[in-house]
Structure formats: C-alpha cells, structure tokens
Amino acid sequence: MTDPAQVTDFVAAAAADLGGLDILVNNAGGARPGRFAALTDEDWHDDIEVKLFSQIRCIRAALPHLRASAAPRVVNINALYARYPDPAFLASSVNRASCLGLAKALAMELGPEDILVNSVNIGFVTTPQWENIHRRRAPDTPAEEFFGQLAADEVPLGRFGRADEVSGIVAFLASDRASYITGASVDVAGGMGKYL
C-alpha cells in the first residue's frame, strides 16, 4: 500500500478481472504505538504512509472505475482513536483523524456523483496488529490476560471484538440498503469511546 505503482497496478488488474469495480474497502494499517517523545520522523512517515496515503492512493486509482459503477461505494477502515485519541498511540490517533477528514471531505465532493464514502472505526478487535502490540508492551504477560485487562479497562462490553463483527457493518455500508448513507463515521468498538 506504500508503493503507488503497485496500488495503481493492483486496482487496474482487479477492475479488469472483475469487469469493473463497485466497492473499495480500504483496510491497511499497522501498530506503531508510542508517545510523542518516542516517535521519530521515520515513525511518523511510515505511519502516515500506511494509514492516510494508502487510502488516498487506492481511492485515486479506483475513482475512474467507481464513476462507471451503478452503485459505487468506498468504505475506509479507520480506528476509534481518530475520535478518541490515546497518547500511547499518538501517531495512530493523529493520522486516523486525518483519515476521517478525508472520508468526510470526499463524501461531500463525490456525493453529487452518487459515490458514497463512509468510515468504520474499530476499537479493540482481535487482529495480528494487537498481537504485535502485546509482544512489544507486555511479552511476559499471557495474551489472554493482557487483552482481558485492556478490555476491562476500556470497553463497556468487556471484551475484544471479532473480525466478523466489523465485516457485518462493512457489508451493510456496501449494500443497497445503505444507499442514503455517506460521510458517516460508524464505531464498531463495544461501546468504547467517551464522546457523544
């Protein structure tokens, strides 16, 4: 996702193989935990490349194909930290907020063309990214204990989410039932997030 030529080639190949492109789901990410003083310029650069620029590049490459679709959709997988910043995940908090701004601005710009752009903000969802965080932050603590304590401290439902709980809302936003939803920012986070 950080190589513009590969993104362009991938989208073109997918559109050619599928006979067009109706739905783009941007789901690139990676954990780069750290507070401000610990983050280098390289950390910031790498994080923004994976999060914000991957979305920009994929949308740019997909847009001509989406314009030819009868029901074009863009769903960007973002993070709850975009709206609920955590200093321990400072780069993610800042860069994911930028991703929300991108989705909202594109929803407004592309709305007259009936191209719908929405964001799904995940909280603590079991992914390889969290396994990396566990190895970095508490390698001597059993994973179940580490994840259980995080969930108990932050998530009203008291557990990590599952990938299928995220994919359900993504499928809905890509469907005809969501044809009047654009510019939305939907949290899939078990109630995590202390904001209105």
Secondary structure, DSSP 8 states (H G I E B T S, - for coil): ---HHHHHHHHHHHHHHHTS--EEEE-------B-GGG--HHHHHHHHIIIIIHHHHHHHHHHHHHHT-SS-EEEEEEEGGGTS--TTBHHHHHHHHHHHHHHHHHHHHHGGGT-EEEEEEE-SB--HHHHHHHHHH-TTS-HHHHHHHHHHHH-TT-S-B-HHHHHHHHHHHHSGGGTT--S-EEEESTT-----
